[in-house]
Amino acid sequence: MPDQIHIEALEVRAPIGVPEAERAEPQRLTVTLTLEPRADFRALDDRIEATVDYAAVCEAIQALAAARPRRLIETLAEEIASALLEGYPLRRVEVEVRKFILPETAYVAVRVARP
């Protein structure tokens, strides 16, 4: 298995939903990420600049989620994956976005994996 950074259930606020009324106020979502950096952890020499700064990743994802309204969590998941691959030295990402909207369920989620 390649070296990975895993971020579990990052809370974000986003105006999201198919009905316009649902997008009127930002909703709580969670984002779980599995990141495969290009650099092997053995080569990091305990230097933050040699790895993926997960605090910066979290801030970027929170800002991206809040930036504009979207109808679908699928769209948000794809945008997150694309932004991470473009902005960080990653070879692969997995993104799960959870939405807590249906009263009969714990959550609804979508997952994407991108090389």
MOPAC internal coordinates of N, CA, C and O (Angstrom, degrees):
PM7 1SCF
backbone

  N    0.0000 0     0.00 0     0.00 0    0    0    0
  C    1.4573 1     0.00 0     0.00 0    1    0    0
  C    1.5266 1   108.90 1     0.00 0    2    1    0
  O    1.2310 1   119.96 1   -44.69 1    3    2    1
  N    1.3388 1   117.69 1   135.31 1    3    2    1
  C    1.4686 1   120.07 1   178.04 1    5    3    2
  C    1.5319 1   111.30 1   -71.04 1    6    5    3
  O    1.2310 1   121.05 1   -21.46 1    7    6    5
  N    1.3131 1   115.59 1   158.54 1    7    6    5
  C    1.4640 1   120.53 1   176.15 1    9    7    6
  C    1.5233 1   109.05 1   -62.02 1   10    9    7
  O    1.2310 1   121.01 1   -37.15 1   11   10    9
  N    1.3316 1   115.67 1   142.85 1   11   10    9
  C    1.4632 1   120.67 1  -175.80 1   13   11   10
  C    1.5217 1   111.19 1  -140.65 1   14   13   11
  O    1.2310 1   121.42 1   -27.30 1   15   14   13
  N    1.3161 1   114.88 1   152.70 1   15   14   13
  C    1.4642 1   123.38 1   167.88 1   17   15   14
  C    1.5222 1   105.28 1  -113.79 1   18   17   15
  O    1.2310 1   120.53 1   -51.67 1   19   18   17
  N    1.3325 1   116.59 1   128.33 1   19   18   17
  C    1.4626 1   120.79 1  -177.73 1   21   19   18
  C    1.5244 1   108.70 1  -119.41 1   22   21   19
  O    1.2310 1   120.82 1   -51.13 1   23   22   21
  N    1.3124 1   116.05 1   128.87 1   23   22   21
  C    1.4685 1   122.69 1   176.83 1   25   23   22
  C    1.5247 1   106.35 1  -119.10 1   26   25   23
  O    1.2310 1   120.49 1   -62.90 1   27   26   25
  N    1.3023 1   116.67 1   117.10 1   27   26   25
  C    1.4636 1   122.56 1  -173.50 1   29   27   26
  C    1.5222 1   111.14 1  -102.75 1   30   29   27
  O    1.2310 1   120.87 1   -57.42 1   31   30   29
  N    1.3274 1   115.95 1   122.58 1   31   30   29
  C    1.4650 1   124.18 1   169.17 1   33   31   30
  C    1.5356 1   113.91 1    57.03 1   34   33   31
  O    1.2310 1   121.09 1  -129.67 1   35   34   33
  N    1.3323 1   115.51 1    50.33 1   35   34   33
  C    1.4622 1   120.37 1   172.00 1   37   35   34
  C    1.5225 1   108.18 1   -65.18 1   38   37   35
  O    1.2310 1   120.15 1   -53.96 1   39   38   37
  N    1.3145 1   117.31 1   126.04 1   39   38   37
  C    1.4660 1   120.18 1   179.71 1   41   39   38
  C    1.5209 1   110.21 1   -83.93 1   42   41   39
  O    1.2310 1   121.46 1   -48.56 1   43   42   41
  N    1.3336 1   114.82 1   131.44 1   43   42   41
  C    1.4625 1   121.99 1   176.43 1   45   43   42
  C    1.5202 1   108.03 1  -131.85 1   46   45   43
  O    1.2310 1   121.08 1   -19.66 1   47   46   45
  N    1.3281 1   115.55 1   160.34 1   47   46   45
  C    1.4641 1   121.96 1   175.11 1   49   47   46
  C    1.5204 1   106.39 1  -119.45 1   50   49   47
  O    1.2310 1   120.88 1   -49.39 1   51   50   49
  N    1.3259 1   115.92 1   130.61 1   51   50   49
  C    1.4576 1   119.90 1  -176.94 1   53   51   50
  C    1.5147 1   111.47 1  -146.94 1   54   53   51
  O    1.2310 1   120.21 1   -41.53 1   55   54   53
  N    1.3309 1   117.21 1   138.47 1   55   54   53
  C    1.4624 1   119.99 1   171.01 1   57   55   54
  C    1.5352 1   108.02 1   -78.36 1   58   57   55
  O    1.2310 1   120.86 1   -77.18 1   59   58   57
  N    1.3315 1   115.96 1   102.82 1   59   58   57
  C    1.4630 1   119.79 1  -171.70 1   61   59   58
  C    1.5130 1   110.45 1  -145.36 1   62   61   59
  O    1.2310 1   120.50 1   -36.23 1   63   62   61
  N    1.3192 1   116.66 1   143.77 1   63   62   61
  C    1.4575 1   121.68 1   177.30 1   65   63   62
  C    1.5158 1   111.07 1   147.50 1   66   65   63
  O    1.2310 1   120.82 1   -26.16 1   67   66   65
  N    1.3088 1   116.05 1   153.84 1   67   66   65
  C    1.4643 1   120.73 1  -178.77 1   69   67   66
  C    1.5280 1   110.90 1   -70.72 1   70   69   67
  O    1.2310 1   118.78 1   127.99 1   71   70   69
  N    1.3326 1   119.93 1   -52.01 1   71   70   69
  C    1.4699 1   118.18 1   177.33 1   73   71   70
  C    1.5367 1   110.87 1   -70.05 1   74   73   71
  O    1.2310 1   121.02 1   -37.31 1   75   74   73
  N    1.3024 1   115.66 1   142.69 1   75   74   73
  C    1.4620 1   120.54 1   179.35 1   77   75   74
  C    1.5268 1   111.78 1   -56.60 1   78   77   75
  O    1.2310 1   120.28 1   141.43 1   79   78   77
  N    1.3227 1   117.07 1   -38.57 1   79   78   77
  C    1.4608 1   121.00 1  -179.98 1   81   79   78
  C    1.5263 1   111.70 1   -61.48 1   82   81   79
  O    1.2310 1   120.61 1   147.27 1   83   82   81
  N    1.3201 1   116.45 1   -32.73 1   83   82   81
  C    1.4622 1   120.43 1   179.56 1   85   83   82
  C    1.5315 1   111.50 1   -69.99 1   86   85   83
  O    1.2310 1   120.46 1   150.60 1   87   86   85
  N    1.3282 1   116.73 1   -29.40 1   87   86   85
  C    1.4635 1   121.70 1   179.09 1   89   87   86
  C    1.5257 1   112.43 1   -85.29 1   90   89   87
  O    1.2310 1   119.87 1   173.95 1   91   90   89
  N    1.3118 1   117.85 1    -6.05 1   91   90   89
  C    1.4682 1   121.31 1  -175.26 1   93   91   90
  C    1.5228 1   112.43 1   -63.19 1   94   93   91
  O    1.2310 1   120.07 1   145.19 1   95   94   93
  N    1.3097 1   117.48 1   -34.81 1   95   94   93
  C    1.4665 1   122.38 1   179.66 1   97   95   94
  C    1.5268 1   108.90 1  -125.41 1   98   97   95
  O    1.2310 1   120.22 1   -39.52 1   99   98   97
  N    1.3407 1   117.19 1   140.48 1   99   98   97
  C    1.4636 1   119.01 1   177.27 1  101   99   98
  C    1.5345 1   110.98 1   -59.93 1  102  101   99
  O    1.2310 1   121.37 1   -40.36 1  103  102  101
  N    1.3144 1   114.99 1   139.64 1  103  102  101
  C    1.4642 1   121.74 1   178.37 1  105  103  102
  C    1.5196 1   110.27 1  -106.74 1  106  105  103
  O    1.2310 1   121.32 1   -24.16 1  107  106  105
  N    1.3103 1   115.08 1   155.84 1  107  106  105
  C    1.4590 1   121.14 1   174.26 1  109  107  106
  C    1.5263 1   108.83 1   -79.72 1  110  109  107
  O    1.2310 1   121.23 1   -52.71 1  111  110  109
  N    1.3225 1   115.26 1   127.29 1  111  110  109
  C    1.4543 1   123.32 1   173.26 1  113  111  110
  C    1.5229 1   107.17 1  -128.07 1  114  113  111
  O    1.2310 1   120.32 1   -17.91 1  115  114  113
  N    1.3272 1   116.99 1   162.09 1  115  114  113
  C    1.4550 1   119.25 1   168.53 1  117  115  114
  C    1.5217 1   108.33 1  -122.55 1  118  117  115
  O    1.2310 1   121.83 1   -32.77 1  119  118  117
  N    1.3276 1   114.11 1   147.23 1  119  118  117
  C    1.4595 1   121.56 1   179.87 1  121  119  118
  C    1.5196 1   107.69 1  -125.31 1  122  121  119
  O    1.2310 1   120.87 1   -54.26 1  123  122  121
  N    1.3194 1   115.93 1   125.74 1  123  122  121
  C    1.4522 1   122.03 1   175.55 1  125  123  122
  C    1.5202 1   107.72 1  -112.17 1  126  125  123
  O    1.2310 1   121.09 1   -47.56 1  127  126  125
  N    1.3286 1   115.51 1   132.44 1  127  126  125
  C    1.4582 1   122.14 1  -174.54 1  129  127  126
  C    1.5162 1   111.10 1  -125.56 1  130  129  127
  O    1.2310 1   120.53 1   -41.44 1  131  130  129
  N    1.2965 1   116.59 1   138.56 1  131  130  129
  C    1.4584 1   122.23 1   166.41 1  133  131  130
  C    1.5216 1   106.05 1  -122.18 1  134  133  131
  O    1.2310 1   121.31 1   -60.80 1  135  134  133
  N    1.3202 1   115.10 1   119.20 1  135  134  133
  C    1.4544 1   122.68 1  -174.56 1  137  135  134
  C    1.5200 1   109.55 1  -113.57 1  138  137  135
  O    1.2310 1   120.47 1   -47.71 1  139  138  137
  N    1.3160 1   116.70 1   132.29 1  139  138  137
  C    1.4650 1   121.23 1   174.21 1  141  139  138
  C    1.5162 1   108.01 1  -109.96 1  142  141  139
  O    1.2310 1   120.59 1   -77.79 1  143  142  141
  N    1.3319 1   116.48 1   102.21 1  143  142  141
  C    1.4623 1   119.59 1  -179.51 1  145  143  142
  C    1.5312 1   111.48 1   -67.60 1  146  145  143
  O    1.2310 1   121.12 1   -23.28 1  147  146  145
  N    1.3279 1   115.47 1   156.72 1  147  146  145
  C    1.4626 1   120.39 1   175.74 1  149  147  146
  C    1.5234 1   110.93 1   -69.17 1  150  149  147
  O    1.2310 1   120.44 1   145.48 1  151  150  149
  N    1.3203 1   116.77 1   -34.52 1  151  150  149
  C    1.4626 1   121.21 1  -177.68 1  153  151  150
  C    1.5200 1   110.75 1   -85.76 1  154  153  151
  O    1.2310 1   121.29 1   -44.18 1  155  154  153
  N    1.2977 1   115.14 1   135.82 1  155  154  153
  C    1.4664 1   122.56 1   173.91 1  157  155  154
  C    1.5327 1   108.05 1   -70.26 1  158  157  155
  O    1.2310 1   119.74 1   -40.88 1  159  158  157
  N    1.3184 1   118.10 1   139.12 1  159  158  157
  C    1.4659 1   121.06 1  -178.10 1  161  159  158
  C    1.5343 1   112.48 1   -59.60 1  162  161  159
  O    1.2310 1   120.13 1   153.60 1  163  162  161
  N    1.3188 1   117.36 1   -26.40 1  163  162  161
  C    1.4733 1   119.56 1   179.22 1  165  163  162
  C    1.5168 1   111.83 1   -66.16 1  166  165  163
  O    1.2310 1   119.98 1   160.45 1  167  166  165
  N    1.3120 1   117.65 1   -19.55 1  167  166  165
  C    1.4654 1   121.33 1  -176.85 1  169  167  166
  C    1.5336 1   113.01 1   -96.26 1  170  169  167
  O    1.2310 1   119.26 1  -175.06 1  171  170  169
  N    1.3039 1   119.01 1     4.94 1  171  170  169
  C    1.4694 1   121.18 1  -173.14 1  173  171  170
  C    1.5217 1   114.47 1   -77.14 1  174  173  171
  O    1.2310 1   119.82 1   152.82 1  175  174  173
  N    1.3179 1   117.95 1   -27.18 1  175  174  173
  C    1.4661 1   122.18 1  -179.47 1  177  175  174
  C    1.5341 1   111.81 1    54.56 1  178  177  175
  O    1.2310 1   121.11 1  -147.18 1  179  178  177
  N    1.3438 1   115.49 1    32.82 1  179  178  177
  C    1.4704 1   122.32 1   176.59 1  181  179  178
  C    1.5331 1   113.17 1    58.83 1  182  181  179
  O    1.2310 1   120.31 1  -146.65 1  183  182  181
  N    1.3477 1   117.01 1    33.35 1  183  182  181
  C    1.4587 1   122.11 1  -179.12 1  185  183  182
  C    1.5311 1   109.72 1  -115.34 1  186  185  183
  O    1.2310 1   120.45 1   -54.83 1  187  186  185
  N    1.3276 1   116.75 1   125.17 1  187  186  185
  C    1.4635 1   122.07 1  -179.02 1  189  187  186
  C    1.5270 1   111.08 1   -60.70 1  190  189  187
  O    1.2310 1   119.93 1   143.76 1  191  190  189
  N    1.3112 1   117.74 1   -36.24 1  191  190  189
  C    1.4626 1   120.20 1  -177.92 1  193  191  190
  C    1.5318 1   112.70 1   -69.22 1  194  193  191
  O    1.2310 1   120.07 1   168.84 1  195  194  193
  N    1.3111 1   117.48 1   -11.16 1  195  194  193
  C    1.4664 1   121.05 1   179.06 1  197  195  194
  C    1.5335 1   112.57 1   -93.46 1  198  197  195
  O    1.2310 1   120.59 1   177.01 1  199  198  197
  N    1.3207 1   116.48 1    -2.99 1  199  198  197
  C    1.4662 1   120.11 1  -177.97 1  201  199  198
  C    1.5212 1   110.10 1  -125.77 1  202  201  199
  O    1.2310 1   120.37 1    10.04 1  203  202  201
  N    1.3151 1   116.90 1  -169.96 1  203  202  201
  C    1.4572 1   122.92 1   175.62 1  205  203  202
  C    1.5327 1   107.10 1   -94.33 1  206  205  203
  O    1.2310 1   120.71 1   -59.69 1  207  206  205
  N    1.3131 1   116.25 1   120.31 1  207  206  205
  C    1.4678 1   121.76 1  -179.08 1  209  207  206
  C    1.5318 1   108.41 1   -74.67 1  210  209  207
  O    1.2310 1   120.23 1   -77.29 1  211  210  209
  N    1.3216 1   117.18 1   102.71 1  211  210  209
  C    1.4692 1   119.80 1  -174.44 1  213  211  210
  C    1.5161 1   112.63 1   -69.60 1  214  213  211
  O    1.2310 1   119.41 1   155.59 1  215  214  213
  N    1.3322 1   118.73 1   -24.41 1  215  214  213
  C    1.4728 1   119.75 1   174.95 1  217  215  214
  C    1.5336 1   109.43 1   -67.05 1  218  217  215
  O    1.2310 1   120.26 1   138.34 1  219  218  217
  N    1.3223 1   117.11 1   -41.66 1  219  218  217
  C    1.4720 1   120.93 1   177.55 1  221  219  218
  C    1.5254 1   110.55 1   -65.42 1  222  221  219
  O    1.2310 1   120.14 1   141.46 1  223  222  221
  N    1.3227 1   117.34 1   -38.54 1  223  222  221
  C    1.4626 1   121.46 1   176.88 1  225  223  222
  C    1.5281 1   109.83 1   -59.21 1  226  225  223
  O    1.2310 1   120.25 1   132.38 1  227  226  225
  N    1.3189 1   117.13 1   -47.62 1  227  226  225
  C    1.4682 1   120.75 1  -178.71 1  229  227  226
  C    1.5244 1   111.58 1   -61.10 1  230  229  227
  O    1.2310 1   120.40 1   135.09 1  231  230  229
  N    1.3162 1   116.85 1   -44.91 1  231  230  229
  C    1.4716 1   120.33 1   178.66 1  233  231  230
  C    1.5265 1   110.89 1   -61.58 1  234  233  231
  O    1.2310 1   120.43 1   137.62 1  235  234  233
  N    1.3167 1   116.78 1   -42.38 1  235  234  233
  C    1.4663 1   120.68 1  -179.20 1  237  235  234
  C    1.5291 1   111.30 1   -64.37 1  238  237  235
  O    1.2310 1   120.15 1   139.59 1  239  238  237
  N    1.3194 1   117.32 1   -40.41 1  239  238  237
  C    1.4672 1   121.26 1  -179.59 1  241  239  238
  C    1.5290 1   110.40 1   -68.20 1  242  241  239
  O    1.2310 1   120.21 1   138.27 1  243  242  241
  N    1.3112 1   117.21 1   -41.73 1  243  242  241
  C    1.4681 1   119.85 1   178.25 1  245  243  242
  C    1.5326 1   110.59 1   -62.13 1  246  245  243
  O    1.2310 1   120.14 1   138.20 1  247  246  245
  N    1.3192 1   117.34 1   -41.80 1  247  246  245
  C    1.4704 1   120.91 1   178.99 1  249  247  246
  C    1.5276 1   110.74 1   -66.70 1  250  249  247
  O    1.2310 1   120.15 1   137.64 1  251  250  249
  N    1.3162 1   117.33 1   -42.36 1  251  250  249
  C    1.4646 1   121.15 1  -179.97 1  253  251  250
  C    1.5284 1   110.49 1   -62.26 1  254  253  251
  O    1.2310 1   120.07 1   136.09 1  255  254  253
  N    1.3205 1   117.48 1   -43.91 1  255  254  253
  C    1.4694 1   121.33 1  -178.87 1  257  255  254
  C    1.5268 1   111.41 1   -62.36 1  258  257  255
  O    1.2310 1   120.48 1   141.18 1  259  258  257
  N    1.3247 1   116.70 1   -38.82 1  259  258  257
  C    1.4668 1   121.23 1  -176.84 1  261  259  258
  C    1.5263 1   113.37 1   -82.75 1  262  261  259
  O    1.2310 1   119.81 1   168.63 1  263  262  261
  N    1.3279 1   117.97 1   -11.37 1  263  262  261
  C    1.4632 1   122.32 1  -168.67 1  265  263  262
  C    1.5201 1   115.18 1   -64.66 1  266  265  263
  O    1.2310 1   120.08 1   144.96 1  267  266  265
  N    1.3347 1   117.46 1   -35.04 1  267  266  265
  C    1.4631 1   118.80 1  -176.36 1  269  267  266
  C    1.5224 1   109.85 1  -159.03 1  270  269  267
  O    1.2310 1   120.35 1   -21.94 1  271  270  269
  N    1.3198 1   116.94 1   158.06 1  271  270  269
  C    1.4641 1   120.16 1   176.52 1  273  271  270
  C    1.5342 1   111.50 1   -70.02 1  274  273  271
  O    1.2310 1   121.12 1   -33.07 1  275  274  273
  N    1.3065 1   115.47 1   146.93 1  275  274  273
  C    1.4693 1   122.95 1   174.04 1  277  275  274
  C    1.5127 1   107.75 1  -138.74 1  278  277  275
  O    1.2310 1   121.21 1   -25.54 1  279  278  277
  N    1.3155 1   115.29 1   154.46 1  279  278  277
  C    1.4606 1   120.10 1   176.73 1  281  279  278
  C    1.5316 1   111.78 1   -87.28 1  282  281  279
  O    1.2310 1   120.17 1   143.04 1  283  282  281
  N    1.3282 1   117.28 1   -36.96 1  283  282  281
  C    1.4622 1   121.16 1  -169.84 1  285  283  282
  C    1.5296 1   113.04 1  -118.03 1  286  285  283
  O    1.2310 1   120.70 1   -40.56 1  287  286  285
  N    1.3268 1   116.27 1   139.44 1  287  286  285
  C    1.4648 1   119.04 1   172.91 1  289  287  286
  C    1.5293 1   110.19 1   -69.40 1  290  289  287
  O    1.2310 1   120.15 1   157.45 1  291  290  289
  N    1.3241 1   117.32 1   -22.55 1  291  290  289
  C    1.4601 1   120.75 1   175.08 1  293  291  290
  C    1.5328 1   110.64 1   -61.92 1  294  293  291
  O    1.2310 1   120.63 1   139.53 1  295  294  293
  N    1.3200 1   116.41 1   -40.47 1  295  294  293
  C    1.4617 1   121.44 1   177.78 1  297  295  294
  C    1.5151 1   110.84 1   -63.41 1  298  297  295
  O    1.2310 1   120.50 1   134.62 1  299  298  297
  N    1.3185 1   116.65 1   -45.38 1  299  298  297
  C    1.4570 1   120.55 1   179.33 1  301  299  298
  C    1.5285 1   110.85 1   -62.37 1  302  301  299
  O    1.2310 1   119.54 1   136.14 1  303  302  301
  N    1.3081 1   118.47 1   -43.86 1  303  302  301
  C    1.4702 1   121.54 1   179.44 1  305  303  302
  C    1.5275 1   110.99 1   -59.57 1  306  305  303
  O    1.2310 1   120.53 1   136.06 1  307  306  305
  N    1.3175 1   116.59 1   -43.94 1  307  306  305
  C    1.4652 1   120.62 1   179.03 1  309  307  306
  C    1.5265 1   111.30 1   -65.10 1  310  309  307
  O    1.2310 1   120.01 1   138.11 1  311  310  309
  N    1.3230 1   117.58 1   -41.89 1  311  310  309
  C    1.4618 1   121.07 1   178.66 1  313  311  310
  C    1.5282 1   111.09 1   -63.54 1  314  313  311
  O    1.2310 1   120.30 1   139.81 1  315  314  313
  N    1.3137 1   117.02 1   -40.19 1  315  314  313
  C    1.4718 1   120.74 1   178.05 1  317  315  314
  C    1.5237 1   109.96 1   -62.32 1  318  317  315
  O    1.2310 1   120.37 1   130.98 1  319  318  317
  N    1.3311 1   116.91 1   -49.02 1  319  318  317
  C    1.4675 1   120.47 1  -179.40 1  321  319  318
  C    1.5258 1   110.67 1   -58.43 1  322  321  319
  O    1.2310 1   120.17 1   134.20 1  323  322  321
  N    1.3216 1   117.28 1   -45.80 1  323  322  321
  C    1.4631 1   121.25 1  -179.36 1  325  323  322
  C    1.5254 1   111.89 1   -63.23 1  326  325  323
  O    1.2310 1   120.67 1   135.54 1  327  326  325
  N    1.3247 1   116.33 1   -44.46 1  327  326  325
  C    1.4641 1   120.32 1  -179.48 1  329  327  326
  C    1.5260 1   111.67 1   -63.22 1  330  329  327
  O    1.2310 1   120.48 1   139.86 1  331  330  329
  N    1.3136 1   116.69 1   -40.14 1  331  330  329
  C    1.4633 1   119.63 1   179.70 1  333  331  330
  C    1.5253 1   111.58 1   -66.82 1  334  333  331
  O    1.2310 1   120.36 1   136.62 1  335  334  333
  N    1.3161 1   116.92 1   -43.38 1  335  334  333
  C    1.4650 1   119.81 1  -179.80 1  337  335  334
  C    1.5289 1   111.87 1   -66.81 1  338  337  335
  O    1.2310 1   120.50 1   147.32 1  339  338  337
  N    1.3329 1   116.64 1   -32.68 1  339  338  337
  C    1.4647 1   120.51 1   179.19 1  341  339  338
  C    1.5265 1   112.56 1   -79.00 1  342  341  339
  O    1.2310 1   120.35 1   147.22 1  343  342  341
  N    1.3358 1   116.94 1   -32.78 1  343  342  341
  C    1.4529 1   120.40 1  -170.52 1  345  343  342
  C    1.5189 1   116.87 1  -100.28 1  346  345  343
  O    1.2310 1   119.87 1   170.79 1  347  346  345
  N    1.3118 1   117.85 1    -9.21 1  347  346  345
  C    1.4641 1   121.10 1  -175.20 1  349  347  346
  C    1.5265 1   110.02 1  -137.33 1  350  349  347
  O    1.2310 1   120.27 1   -25.79 1  351  350  349
  N    1.3303 1   117.09 1   154.21 1  351  350  349
  C    1.4680 1   119.86 1  -179.16 1  353  351  350
  C    1.5359 1   111.45 1   -77.25 1  354  353  351
  O    1.2310 1   121.68 1  -102.14 1  355  354  353
  N    1.3318 1   114.40 1    77.86 1  355  354  353
  C    1.4612 1   121.46 1  -176.89 1  357  355  354
  C    1.5172 1   110.17 1  -119.45 1  358  357  355
  O    1.2310 1   120.87 1   -33.77 1  359  358  357
  N    1.3159 1   115.95 1   146.23 1  359  358  357
  C    1.4667 1   119.58 1   173.53 1  361  359  358
  C    1.5153 1   111.26 1   -98.87 1  362  361  359
  O    1.2310 1   120.23 1   158.98 1  363  362  361
  N    1.3537 1   117.16 1   -21.02 1  363  362  361
  C    1.4682 1   120.53 1  -177.78 1  365  363  362
  C    1.5232 1   109.38 1  -160.07 1  366  365  363
  O    1.2310 1   120.74 1   -32.58 1  367  366  365
  N    1.3438 1   116.19 1   147.42 1  367  366  365
  C    1.4647 1   121.35 1   174.96 1  369  367  366
  C    1.5186 1   109.73 1  -136.36 1  370  369  367
  O    1.2310 1   121.34 1   -31.20 1  371  370  369
  N    1.3042 1   115.05 1   148.80 1  371  370  369
  C    1.4601 1   122.45 1   168.15 1  373  371  370
  C    1.5219 1   106.49 1  -124.35 1  374  373  371
  O    1.2310 1   121.14 1   -45.74 1  375  374  373
  N    1.3227 1   115.43 1   134.26 1  375  374  373
  C    1.4668 1   121.23 1  -176.95 1  377  375  374
  C    1.5294 1   108.39 1  -129.35 1  378  377  375
  O    1.2310 1   120.89 1   -49.34 1  379  378  377
  N    1.3175 1   115.91 1   130.66 1  379  378  377
  C    1.4621 1   120.89 1   171.00 1  381  379  378
  C    1.5239 1   107.65 1  -122.99 1  382  381  379
  O    1.2310 1   120.99 1   -51.44 1  383  382  381
  N    1.3277 1   115.71 1   128.56 1  383  382  381
  C    1.4669 1   121.43 1   176.24 1  385  383  382
  C    1.5229 1   107.61 1  -114.49 1  386  385  383
  O    1.2310 1   121.20 1   -53.70 1  387  386  385
  N    1.3340 1   115.31 1   126.30 1  387  386  385
  C    1.4608 1   121.36 1   178.34 1  389  387  386
  C    1.5193 1   110.03 1  -111.00 1  390  389  387
  O    1.2310 1   121.84 1   -41.49 1  391  390  389
  N    1.3273 1   114.08 1   138.51 1  391  390  389
  C    1.4656 1   121.93 1   179.34 1  393  391  390
  C    1.5275 1   107.61 1  -124.50 1  394  393  391
  O    1.2310 1   120.79 1   -43.71 1  395  394  393
  N    1.3089 1   116.10 1   136.29 1  395  394  393
  C    1.4644 1   122.41 1  -175.09 1  397  395  394
  C    1.5225 1   109.05 1  -109.65 1  398  397  395
  O    1.2310 1   120.86 1  -104.37 1  399  398  397
  N    1.3297 1   115.97 1    75.63 1  399  398  397
  C    1.4664 1   120.14 1  -169.51 1  401  399  398
  C    1.5192 1   113.64 1  -119.89 1  402  401  399
  O    1.2310 1   119.90 1   143.62 1  403  402  401
  N    1.3172 1   117.80 1   -36.38 1  403  402  401
  C    1.4645 1   119.91 1  -176.07 1  405  403  402
  C    1.5237 1   110.30 1   -88.99 1  406  405  403
  O    1.2310 1   119.83 1   -56.34 1  407  406  405
  N    1.3226 1   117.93 1   123.66 1  407  406  405
  C    1.4564 1   120.07 1  -175.18 1  409  407  406
  C    1.5322 1   113.58 1   -64.25 1  410  409  407
  O    1.2310 1   119.98 1   157.33 1  411  410  409
  N    1.3308 1   117.64 1   -22.67 1  411  410  409
  C    1.4612 1   120.91 1  -178.66 1  413  411  410
  C    1.5249 1   112.99 1   -84.40 1  414  413  411
  O    1.2310 1   119.95 1   177.76 1  415  414  413
  N    1.3316 1   117.70 1    -2.24 1  415  414  413
  C    1.4559 1   121.15 1  -176.06 1  417  415  414
  C    1.5180 1   111.11 1  -127.81 1  418  417  415
  O    1.2310 1   120.92 1   -22.73 1  419  418  417
  N    1.3309 1   115.84 1   157.27 1  419  418  417
  C    1.4597 1   119.65 1   172.57 1  421  419  418
  C    1.5276 1   109.80 1   -69.46 1  422  421  419
  O    1.2310 1   120.73 1   138.42 1  423  422  421
  N    1.3266 1   116.22 1   -41.58 1  423  422  421
  C    1.4630 1   122.54 1   177.44 1  425  423  422
  C    1.5237 1   108.90 1  -169.97 1  426  425  423
  O    1.2310 1   121.61 1   -12.63 1  427  426  425
  N    1.3170 1   114.52 1   167.37 1  427  426  425
  C    1.4597 1   123.24 1   170.36 1  429  427  426
  C    1.5221 1   105.00 1  -118.41 1  430  429  427
  O    1.2310 1   120.26 1   -41.94 1  431  430  429
  N    1.3368 1   117.11 1   138.06 1  431  430  429
  C    1.4593 1   119.68 1  -176.91 1  433  431  430
  C    1.5155 1   111.67 1  -135.31 1  434  433  431
  O    1.2310 1   121.50 1   -26.56 1  435  434  433
  N    1.3267 1   114.73 1   153.44 1  435  434  433
  C    1.4647 1   122.39 1   168.85 1  437  435  434
  C    1.5143 1   107.31 1  -126.10 1  438  437  435
  O    1.2310 1   121.07 1   -29.47 1  439  438  437
  N    1.3255 1   115.56 1   150.53 1  439  438  437
  C    1.4610 1   121.47 1   178.86 1  441  439  438
  C    1.5259 1   109.52 1  -132.37 1  442  441  439
  O    1.2310 1   121.18 1   -40.15 1  443  442  441
  N    1.3285 1   115.35 1   139.85 1  443  442  441
  C    1.4573 1   120.95 1   171.93 1  445  443  442
  C    1.5190 1   108.15 1  -132.12 1  446  445  443
  O    1.2310 1   120.56 1   -31.90 1  447  446  445
  N    1.3130 1   116.53 1   148.10 1  447  446  445
  C    1.4556 1   123.62 1   173.42 1  449  447  446
  C    1.5134 1   106.46 1  -129.58 1  450  449  447
  O    1.2310 1   120.70 1   -50.13 1  451  450  449
  N    1.3213 1   116.27 1   129.87 1  451  450  449
  C    1.4496 1   120.75 1  -177.28 1  453  451  450
  C    1.5264 1   109.84 1  -132.84 1  454  453  451
  O    1.2310 1   120.70 1   -45.57 1  455  454  453
  N    1.3398 1   116.27 1   134.43 1  455  454  453
  C    1.4743 1   119.39 1   176.43 1  457  455  454
  C    1.5134 1   111.24 1   -78.49 1  458  457  455
  O    1.2310 1   120.10 1   180.00 1  459  458  457

